[in-house]
Amino acid sequence: MEERQTAVRIVGGARLEGSVRITGAKNSVLKLMAAALLAQGRTVLREVPDILDVAIMAELLRRLGCTVDYDPAAATVAIDVPERPEHRADYDLVRRMRASICVLGPLVSRCGEADVALPGGDNIGSRGLDMHVSGLQRMGATVSSEHGYLIAAAPEGLRGANIWLDFPSVGATETLLMAAVRARGTTVIDNAAREPEIVDICRMLTNMGARIDGIGSSTLEVHGVETLSPAEHTTVSDRIVAGTWAVAAALTQGDVTVTNAEPEHLEIALDKLTTVGAELSTVPGGFRVRMDRRPTAVDIVTLPYPGFPTDLQPQFIALNAIAEGSALVTENLFEARFRFVHELARLGADVQTEGHHALVRGRERLSGAPVEATDIRAGAGLVLAGLVAEGTTTVHEFHHVDRGYAGFVADLQRLGADVTRIPVDG
């Protein structure tokens, strides 16, 4: 489970061609694993990606008293949950992955208490827990922060409440949803996130016996039940990984078929690719992206779903960096997401940032250089840029990419890229 000290070396100039299959979504499966805590017994998840974050979450669940059988080759994880899980999530694991905070809601709901270390993870800006805390408080929990831990208690159980989120936060929606399914009475979450990953967790909770109305809308009405049962569930396809391959095809003037993907989850992003000049078509279980010329620059504005996803913003900046014309990219979700453009500039990209805007002036070519990934999506964006840069690009801190993309290097090689994983001393 250790983060491997590796880098990836890319020789630019390849045209990606072939087919790639998408596994389950990182942004869903970790929350599904946490949701298993809500029911005693054996829950089985399928289409589980072979990524480091799943291994970290599996270890966290083991420390909470669960037995976890994770089989990357079979893309499954089986979680046996005891009658009463432990309730403390330690810092050494939580600091490595922000998604660890998603055990907060299930633990308070199931155990009446939770001690969860304040999370670490990607360095892409402030992602406070205020909405998690205020929502739990409205449901009757007492919440405090002590010695680096968020401590929540509801010894008499949680009760239903009306909760308005100031922002449609995915994390807060998940926490409050998982807390509400076993609360007494009805909880209404207004301005809830609508991402496909939220729909996915709602479907799993429903399979476990939860009663949830409004799935897929901005208002979730949760009618609490006394107990839930373990379930089997197939994780929704990873729309961000699918979108990354779509951009890679356009960027390299390639021809890539993406399977086990749901194009309706990527409508705006795929529409942007048609704007840059790509030819898109649907195929059974996925879509195909073909490109035969230099892309045309396209403006991007990130917004909560169903708007343009912030997790595809770095990849589109990389595309705009070699496009014809200039584009304005506006980031409305994470203020530090633009940190990666300083690394992209090492490859010769012309990107100027001011506040939450980035002006990208396309250049005919980039030039290979050593760069460093600062988060999962930044790393993916740098890899894509390296594919079209002259010479060799080395992406360091590649463990970030491994956290979100299963078999990324192998898939690139199968599609024709000259990409090699190399060891790094220390």
RARA-V917813 format. One record per residue. RES is the residue in one small letter. SS is DSSP state (alpha for helix, beta for strand, coil for the rest). PSI is psi in whole degrees, 0 to 359 (* if undefined). Layout:
res=RES ss=SS psi=PSI
res=RES ss=SS psi=PSI
This chain:
res=m ss=coil psi=0
res=e ss=coil psi=145
res=e ss=coil psi=120
res=r ss=coil psi=134
res=q ss=coil psi=84
res=t ss=beta psi=161
res=a ss=beta psi=171
res=v ss=beta psi=131
res=r ss=beta psi=128
res=i ss=beta psi=127
res=v ss=beta psi=117
res=g ss=coil psi=162
res=g ss=coil psi=353
res=a ss=coil psi=149
res=r ss=coil psi=118
res=l ss=coil psi=132
res=e ss=beta psi=132
res=g ss=beta psi=205
res=s ss=beta psi=145
res=v ss=beta psi=137
res=r ss=beta psi=136
res=i ss=coil psi=139
res=t ss=coil psi=191
res=g ss=beta psi=159
res=a ss=coil psi=128
res=k ss=alpha psi=316
res=n ss=alpha psi=357
res=s ss=alpha psi=314
res=v ss=alpha psi=325
res=l ss=alpha psi=323
res=k ss=alpha psi=325
res=l ss=alpha psi=321
res=m ss=alpha psi=319
res=a ss=alpha psi=322
res=a ss=alpha psi=334
res=a ss=alpha psi=334
res=l ss=alpha psi=340
res=l ss=alpha psi=348
res=a ss=coil psi=133
res=q ss=coil psi=140
res=g ss=beta psi=195
res=r ss=beta psi=115
res=t ss=beta psi=136
res=v ss=beta psi=128
res=l ss=beta psi=139
res=r ss=beta psi=167
res=e ss=coil psi=47
res=v ss=coil psi=122
res=p ss=coil psi=147
res=d ss=coil psi=79
res=i ss=coil psi=159
res=l ss=alpha psi=322
res=d ss=alpha psi=328
res=v ss=alpha psi=319
res=a ss=alpha psi=321
res=i ss=alpha psi=315
res=m ss=alpha psi=323
res=a ss=alpha psi=317
res=e ss=alpha psi=322
res=l ss=alpha psi=316
res=l ss=alpha psi=324
res=r ss=alpha psi=319
res=r ss=alpha psi=339
res=l ss=coil psi=5
res=g ss=coil psi=2
res=c ss=coil psi=156
res=t ss=beta psi=124
res=v ss=beta psi=125
res=d ss=beta psi=103
res=y ss=beta psi=119
res=d ss=beta psi=92
res=p ss=coil psi=324
res=a ss=coil psi=323
res=a ss=coil psi=356
res=a ss=coil psi=40
res=t ss=beta psi=154
res=v ss=beta psi=131
res=a ss=beta psi=129
res=i ss=beta psi=116
res=d ss=beta psi=116
res=v ss=beta psi=130
res=p ss=coil psi=174
res=e ss=coil psi=320
res=r ss=coil psi=105
res=p ss=coil psi=161
res=e ss=coil psi=167
res=h ss=coil psi=13
res=r ss=beta psi=121
res=a ss=beta psi=111
res=d ss=coil psi=157
res=y ss=alpha psi=323
res=d ss=alpha psi=335
res=l ss=alpha psi=316
res=v ss=alpha psi=325
res=r ss=coil psi=337
res=r ss=coil psi=350
res=m ss=coil psi=114
res=r ss=alpha psi=329
res=a ss=alpha psi=347
res=s ss=alpha psi=335
res=i ss=alpha psi=343
res=c ss=alpha psi=352
res=v ss=alpha psi=349
res=l ss=alpha psi=307
res=g ss=alpha psi=309
res=p ss=alpha psi=322
res=l ss=alpha psi=317
res=v ss=alpha psi=318
res=s ss=alpha psi=317
res=r ss=alpha psi=318
res=c ss=alpha psi=345
res=g ss=coil psi=3
res=e ss=beta psi=156
res=a ss=beta psi=134
res=d ss=beta psi=106
res=v ss=beta psi=124
res=a ss=beta psi=144
res=l ss=coil psi=134
res=p ss=coil psi=164
res=g ss=coil psi=231
res=g ss=coil psi=210
res=d ss=coil psi=143
res=n ss=coil psi=78
res=i ss=coil psi=20
res=g ss=coil psi=176
res=s ss=coil psi=129
res=r ss=coil psi=75
res=g ss=coil psi=165
res=l ss=coil psi=16
res=d ss=alpha psi=318
res=m ss=alpha psi=327
res=h ss=alpha psi=310
res=v ss=alpha psi=310
res=s ss=alpha psi=324
res=g ss=alpha psi=316
res=l ss=alpha psi=323
res=q ss=alpha psi=320
res=r ss=alpha psi=335
res=m ss=coil psi=7
res=g ss=coil psi=3
res=a ss=coil psi=149
res=t ss=beta psi=135
res=v ss=beta psi=131
res=s ss=beta psi=166
res=s ss=beta psi=121
res=e ss=beta psi=129
res=h ss=coil psi=39
res=g ss=coil psi=8
res=y ss=beta psi=144
res=l ss=beta psi=120
res=i ss=beta psi=118
res=a ss=beta psi=141
res=a ss=beta psi=138
res=a ss=coil psi=71
res=p ss=coil psi=333
res=e ss=coil psi=7
res=g ss=coil psi=163
res=l ss=coil psi=157
res=r ss=beta psi=153
res=g ss=coil psi=151
res=a ss=coil psi=162
res=n ss=beta psi=123
res=i ss=beta psi=127
res=w ss=beta psi=123
res=l ss=coil psi=130
res=d ss=coil psi=335
res=f ss=coil psi=143
res=p ss=coil psi=68
res=s ss=coil psi=128
res=v ss=alpha psi=312
res=g ss=alpha psi=316
res=a ss=alpha psi=320
res=t ss=alpha psi=315
res=e ss=alpha psi=314
res=t ss=alpha psi=312
res=l ss=alpha psi=327
res=l ss=alpha psi=312
res=m ss=alpha psi=332
res=a ss=alpha psi=326
res=a ss=alpha psi=336
res=v ss=coil psi=336
res=r ss=coil psi=12
res=a ss=coil psi=158
res=r ss=beta psi=126
res=g ss=coil psi=197
res=t ss=beta psi=134
res=t ss=beta psi=132
res=v ss=beta psi=121
res=i ss=beta psi=109
res=d ss=beta psi=150
res=n ss=coil psi=36
res=a ss=coil psi=154
res=a ss=coil psi=152
res=r ss=coil psi=9
res=e ss=coil psi=153
res=p ss=alpha psi=331
res=e ss=alpha psi=330
res=i ss=alpha psi=316
res=v ss=alpha psi=320
res=d ss=alpha psi=314
res=i ss=alpha psi=326
res=c ss=alpha psi=319
res=r ss=alpha psi=320
res=m ss=alpha psi=315
res=l ss=alpha psi=322
res=t ss=alpha psi=319
res=n ss=alpha psi=332
res=m ss=coil psi=353
res=g ss=coil psi=3
res=a ss=coil psi=157
res=r ss=beta psi=106
res=i ss=beta psi=125
res=d ss=beta psi=152
res=g ss=coil psi=19
res=i ss=coil psi=129
res=g ss=coil psi=354
res=s ss=coil psi=178
res=s ss=coil psi=0
res=t ss=beta psi=115
res=l ss=beta psi=128
res=e ss=beta psi=116
res=v ss=beta psi=119
res=h ss=beta psi=112
res=g ss=coil psi=144
res=v ss=coil psi=158
res=e ss=coil psi=317
res=t ss=coil psi=157
res=l ss=coil psi=161
res=s ss=coil psi=150
res=p ss=coil psi=160
res=a ss=coil psi=168
res=e ss=beta psi=140
res=h ss=beta psi=141
res=t ss=beta psi=124
res=t ss=coil psi=140
res=v ss=coil psi=148
res=s ss=beta psi=148
res=d ss=coil psi=103
res=r ss=alpha psi=332
res=i ss=alpha psi=318
res=v ss=alpha psi=317
res=a ss=alpha psi=317
res=g ss=alpha psi=324
res=t ss=alpha psi=317
res=w ss=alpha psi=326
res=a ss=alpha psi=316
res=v ss=alpha psi=319
res=a ss=alpha psi=321
res=a ss=alpha psi=315
res=a ss=alpha psi=319
res=l ss=alpha psi=320
res=t ss=coil psi=9
res=q ss=coil psi=49
res=g ss=coil psi=196
res=d ss=beta psi=99
res=v ss=beta psi=130
res=t ss=beta psi=126
res=v ss=beta psi=117
res=t ss=beta psi=167
res=n ss=coil psi=42
res=a ss=coil psi=156
res=e ss=coil psi=96
res=p ss=alpha psi=334
res=e ss=alpha psi=341
res=h ss=alpha psi=355
res=l ss=alpha psi=29
res=e ss=alpha psi=312
res=i ss=alpha psi=316
res=a ss=alpha psi=317
res=l ss=alpha psi=325
res=d ss=alpha psi=322
res=k ss=alpha psi=324
res=l ss=alpha psi=326
res=t ss=alpha psi=327
res=t ss=alpha psi=323
res=v ss=alpha psi=350
res=g ss=coil psi=3
res=a ss=coil psi=153
res=e ss=beta psi=119
res=l ss=beta psi=141
res=s ss=beta psi=150
res=t ss=beta psi=146
res=v ss=beta psi=164
res=p ss=coil psi=119
res=g ss=coil psi=19
res=g ss=beta psi=211
res=f ss=beta psi=167
res=r ss=beta psi=137
res=v ss=beta psi=124
res=r ss=beta psi=144
res=m ss=coil psi=134
res=d ss=coil psi=16
res=r ss=coil psi=174
res=r ss=coil psi=135
res=p ss=coil psi=155
res=t ss=beta psi=137
res=a ss=coil psi=147
res=v ss=coil psi=134
res=d ss=coil psi=148
res=i ss=beta psi=137
res=v ss=beta psi=114
res=t ss=beta psi=140
res=l ss=coil psi=161
res=p ss=coil psi=155
res=y ss=coil psi=136
res=p ss=coil psi=19
res=g ss=coil psi=183
res=f ss=beta psi=129
res=p ss=coil psi=132
res=t ss=alpha psi=332
res=d ss=alpha psi=352
res=l ss=alpha psi=2
res=q ss=alpha psi=314
res=p ss=alpha psi=323
res=q ss=alpha psi=321
res=f ss=alpha psi=330
res=i ss=alpha psi=318
res=a ss=alpha psi=319
res=l ss=alpha psi=314
res=n ss=alpha psi=334
res=a ss=alpha psi=336
res=i ss=coil psi=13
res=a ss=coil psi=167
res=e ss=beta psi=120
res=g ss=coil psi=192
res=s ss=beta psi=154
res=a ss=beta psi=148
res=l ss=beta psi=124
res=v ss=beta psi=124
res=t ss=beta psi=123
res=e ss=coil psi=113
res=n ss=coil psi=0
res=l ss=coil psi=309
res=f ss=coil psi=116
res=e ss=coil psi=338
res=a ss=coil psi=7
res=r ss=alpha psi=334
res=f ss=alpha psi=358
res=r ss=alpha psi=329
res=f ss=alpha psi=343
res=v ss=alpha psi=337
res=h ss=alpha psi=326
res=e ss=alpha psi=320
res=l ss=alpha psi=326
res=a ss=alpha psi=333
res=r ss=coil psi=339
res=l ss=coil psi=2
res=g ss=coil psi=6
res=a ss=coil psi=148
res=d ss=beta psi=94
res=v ss=beta psi=125
res=q ss=beta psi=132
res=t ss=beta psi=146
res=e ss=beta psi=114
res=g ss=coil psi=234
res=h ss=coil psi=26
res=h ss=beta psi=146
res=a ss=beta psi=126
res=l ss=beta psi=119
res=v ss=beta psi=118
res=r ss=beta psi=117
res=g ss=coil psi=142
res=r ss=coil psi=152
res=e ss=coil psi=331
res=r ss=coil psi=153
res=l ss=beta psi=169
res=s ss=beta psi=128
res=g ss=coil psi=146
res=a ss=coil psi=165
res=p ss=beta psi=135
res=v ss=beta psi=169
res=e ss=beta psi=129
res=a ss=coil psi=134
res=t ss=coil psi=344
res=d ss=coil psi=178
res=i ss=alpha psi=306
res=r ss=alpha psi=327
res=a ss=alpha psi=317
res=g ss=alpha psi=317
res=a ss=alpha psi=317
res=g ss=alpha psi=321
res=l ss=alpha psi=322
res=v ss=alpha psi=315
res=l ss=alpha psi=318
res=a ss=alpha psi=322
res=g ss=alpha psi=332
res=l ss=alpha psi=333
res=v ss=coil psi=7
res=a ss=beta psi=144
res=e ss=beta psi=136
res=g ss=coil psi=210
res=t ss=beta psi=133
res=t ss=beta psi=134
res=t ss=beta psi=120
res=v ss=beta psi=111
res=h ss=beta psi=169
res=e ss=coil psi=42
res=f ss=coil psi=349
res=h ss=alpha psi=334
res=h ss=alpha psi=314
res=v ss=alpha psi=320
res=d ss=alpha psi=335
res=r ss=coil psi=339
res=g ss=coil psi=347
res=y ss=coil psi=112
res=a ss=coil psi=124
res=g ss=coil psi=33
res=f ss=alpha psi=314
res=v ss=alpha psi=316
res=a ss=alpha psi=319
res=d ss=alpha psi=319
res=l ss=alpha psi=317
res=q ss=alpha psi=319
res=r ss=alpha psi=331
res=l ss=coil psi=0
res=g ss=coil psi=4
res=a ss=coil psi=149
res=d ss=beta psi=87
res=v ss=beta psi=133
res=t ss=beta psi=134
res=r ss=beta psi=131
res=i ss=beta psi=145
res=p ss=beta psi=154
res=v ss=coil psi=129
res=d ss=coil psi=140
res=g ss=coil psi=*
